[in-house]
Amino acid sequence: MNETHSILWQTVGKGLITILIVLGLATPTFALEKSIEEIVEEVSAEYDVDKFLISAIIEHESRGDPTVSNGSCKGLMQVDNYWHKDRAERLDISDWYDPESNIILGTDYLAELFEDYEDYSLVVMLYATNHDEAFDYYDRGIIEPTAMEIIDLAEQLRLEV
């Protein structure tokens, strides 16, 4: 099988697997060297970002499915490849769907937001929605609904430990 056929087969195979998962005829399994939880633990420690927040974003944004795509948002943490191309280049990441790479991208962005703003609610709003909308909510003393769902989920995860 030549390289073109191999790439085509991989693409068709991934598409077929995704369809089977959506139809409930298969369950997603990924051959990961480390579990998503292990990756979150390591990356959160490396970046000094709350592991429960990272896990809540993963759950909220992708339900733990690394193959999820929503427009230009990719992977577990739905990192936008339009706005974060430079970040991916700086971190030498090319596969936005690789769980470890995606968690690193999302967490690097969170760490930058925390460095710039420090306010937990504002950081989550900036991550979850466009910046103008986030600042509008923040200035009015309101937490944007999607961000509130993530914050609540992070607290729920924290209580389960």
C-alpha positions in Angstrom: 0.0 0.0 0.0 1.5 3.3 -1.0 1.5 6.4 1.3 -1.5 8.0 -0.4 -3.6 4.9 0.0 -2.4 4.5 3.6 -3.5 8.1 4.5 -6.8 7.6 2.7 -7.5 4.4 4.5 -6.6 6.0 7.9 -9.0 8.9 7.1 -11.8 6.6 6.0 -11.2 4.3 8.9 -11.4 7.2 11.4 -14.6 8.5 9.8 -16.2 5.1 9.9 -15.2 4.6 13.6 -16.6 8.1 14.4 -19.9 7.2 12.6 -20.1 3.9 14.6 -19.5 5.7 17.8 -22.2 8.3 17.1 -24.7 5.6 16.2 -23.8 3.8 19.5 -22.5 0.8 17.6 -19.0 1.2 19.0 -17.4 2.8 22.0 -14.4 5.1 21.7 -11.1 3.5 22.7 -7.8 5.3 22.3 -4.4 3.6 22.7 -2.9 6.2 25.0 0.3 5.6 26.8 -1.2 7.6 29.7 -4.8 8.1 30.7 -6.4 11.5 30.3 -6.4 11.8 34.1 -2.7 11.1 34.2 -2.0 13.7 31.5 -4.1 16.3 33.3 -2.3 15.5 36.6 1.1 16.0 35.0 0.3 19.1 32.9 -1.6 20.8 35.7 1.4 20.4 38.0 3.8 21.6 35.2 1.7 24.7 34.6 0.4 25.2 38.1 -3.2 25.3 36.9 -6.1 23.7 38.8 -6.5 20.1 37.6 -10.2 20.2 38.4 -10.6 23.2 36.1 -8.8 21.4 33.3 -10.9 18.3 33.8 -14.1 20.3 33.9 -13.2 22.0 30.6 -12.5 18.6 29.1 -15.8 17.2 30.3 -17.8 20.3 29.3 -16.2 20.9 25.9 -15.7 17.3 24.5 -17.1 14.8 27.0 -13.6 13.4 27.0 -13.6 12.6 23.3 -10.3 13.7 21.7 -11.7 13.5 18.2 -14.3 16.3 18.7 -14.2 19.2 16.4 -16.5 22.3 16.4 -15.5 24.6 13.6 -11.9 25.7 14.3 -12.0 24.3 17.9 -10.3 21.0 18.2 -9.9 18.1 20.6 -10.5 17.5 24.3 -10.2 21.2 25.4 -11.7 22.6 22.1 -8.6 24.8 21.5 -9.2 27.1 18.6 -6.6 26.5 15.9 -7.3 29.9 14.4 -6.4 31.9 17.5 -3.7 29.5 18.9 -1.6 28.6 15.8 1.4 30.6 17.3 1.0 28.8 20.6 1.0 25.4 18.9 4.1 26.4 16.9 5.9 27.7 20.1 5.0 24.4 21.9 6.0 22.3 18.8 2.5 20.8 18.6 1.1 19.8 15.2 -1.6 17.2 16.2 -4.5 19.2 17.8 -6.3 15.9 18.5 -3.6 14.2 20.4 -4.9 14.2 24.0 -1.6 15.2 25.6 -0.9 17.9 23.0 -4.4 19.3 23.3 -4.3 19.4 27.1 -0.9 21.2 26.9 -2.3 23.7 24.5 -5.4 24.4 26.6 -3.5 24.5 29.8 -0.8 26.8 28.4 -3.6 29.2 27.4 -5.2 29.0 30.9 -1.8 29.6 32.5 -1.4 32.7 30.4 -4.9 33.9 31.2 -4.2 33.4 35.0 -0.9 35.3 34.7 -2.7 38.2 33.0 -5.9 38.4 35.0 -5.7 36.2 38.2 -9.5 36.3 38.7 -10.8 32.7 38.4 -14.2 33.5 37.0 -12.8 36.0 34.5 -10.2 33.5 33.3 -12.9 30.8 32.8 -15.1 33.3 30.9 -12.2 34.3 28.7 -11.5 30.6 27.9 -15.1 29.7 27.3 -16.3 32.7 25.2 -15.0 35.6 23.2 -13.1 38.2 25.1 -15.5 41.1 24.4 -18.4 39.1 25.8 -16.4 37.9 28.8 -15.3 41.4 29.8 -18.9 42.6 29.3 -20.2 40.0 31.7 -17.3 40.7 34.1 -17.9 44.4 34.1 -21.6 43.8 35.0 -20.6 41.4 37.8 -22.1 38.4 36.1 -20.6 35.0 35.2 -21.3 34.0 31.7 -23.5 30.8 31.7 -21.1 28.5 29.9 -18.3 29.6 32.3 -20.6 29.1 35.2 -21.3 25.5 34.1 -17.5 24.8 33.9 -16.9 26.4 37.3 -19.7 24.4 38.9 -18.4 21.2 37.3 -14.9 21.9 38.6 -16.3 22.3 42.1 -18.3 19.1 41.7 -15.1 17.2 40.6 -13.2 18.7 43.6 -15.9 17.5 46.0 -15.8 13.9 44.6 -12.2 13.5 45.6 
